[in-house]
Amino acid sequence: MEQVQLKINDNKGTFYIEIAGKQEAMMTFVFAGDEKIIIDHTEVNEGNNGKGFGKKMVTAAVEYAHEKGITILPLCPFAKSVFDKVPEFRDVL
């Protein structure tokens, strides 16, 4: 089972999925103050489409937001589409 990992560097962060030491998917965000992150880009390597990696990363972002008590602004069209399809995630918007 692919594990979503999180890397934070100053005011930016990346949720990513690594398989056999190679990054296969990533979703980047920036912190907007202390109470919000803005998801700005989602990318899944070719050959991994349809594996649900993108949704897994959005799920990890939602869990992170719950944990930290912050909100998410999904500027990335993919992330926004996941929020549109999954009503349970909208409490962090």
N, C-alpha and C positions, 0 to 999 in steps of 0.2 A: 504493500500500500504506500503510495507516494505521500510524503510528509511535506506540508507547506512550512517553509522556514522564513524567518524574518531577520532582516539586516537593517539597522538604523545608523545613519551617518549624519550627525548634526540635525538639520531640519528636514532631511529627506529619508525615505525608507523604501524598502523593496520586500515584497512577499515573493518567494520563489520556490520552485520545485526542481530538485536536483535528482537525476537518475544516473546511477553508476558514475558519480563524480562530475556529471555534465549538467549545466543548468538548462532545463527544457522549457521552462515557463517562468514569466515574471510579471509582476504588477507593481508599478512604482507609485509613490505618493509623496506629498510634501505636507509638513505641519503648517497649519494656519493658526498661529497663536498656540495656546495650551489646550484648546478645547475642540479642535477640529483637524481632521486630515482630509486632504483633497487627493482622490485617486485620479491620476492624470494619464496613465498608459497601461495597457495590458498586452502582453505578447506571448504567444505560444509557438514554439518551434514547429516547423513543418513536420508532418508525420505524427503529430500529437493531437490533431484536431479531433473533436468528438470524444475525448477522454475525460472531459469534465474538469480539466486543470484550472481553467479560468474561474469556474464557479467555486472550486475548492479555495482558490486564493481570495475571492470575494468573501467567502464564508469565514476564512481566517481573519480578514480585515474586520468583519462584523464582530467576531469574538474578541478581537483586540480592542475595538471601540467599547464593547460592554465592559471589558476588564478595566479599561482606563477611564471610563465615564466620559467619553468624547463622542463627537458626531462625525459623520462622513459626508463629504460632498463628492459624488461620483461624476467628474467631468469627462472621464473616459466613456465613450459610447458603449463599449462592451459592459463595463461595470454597471452603468446606468441601466442597461437592458436586464441585467440580473436582478437589480433592485425592483424594476418594473414587474418582473415575473415572480418574485418571491416576497409576498407581503410581510412575512415574519421578519424580514431584514429591515423593514422600513423604520423601525423604532430608533435606529441610529442616524437617520437622515436629519 
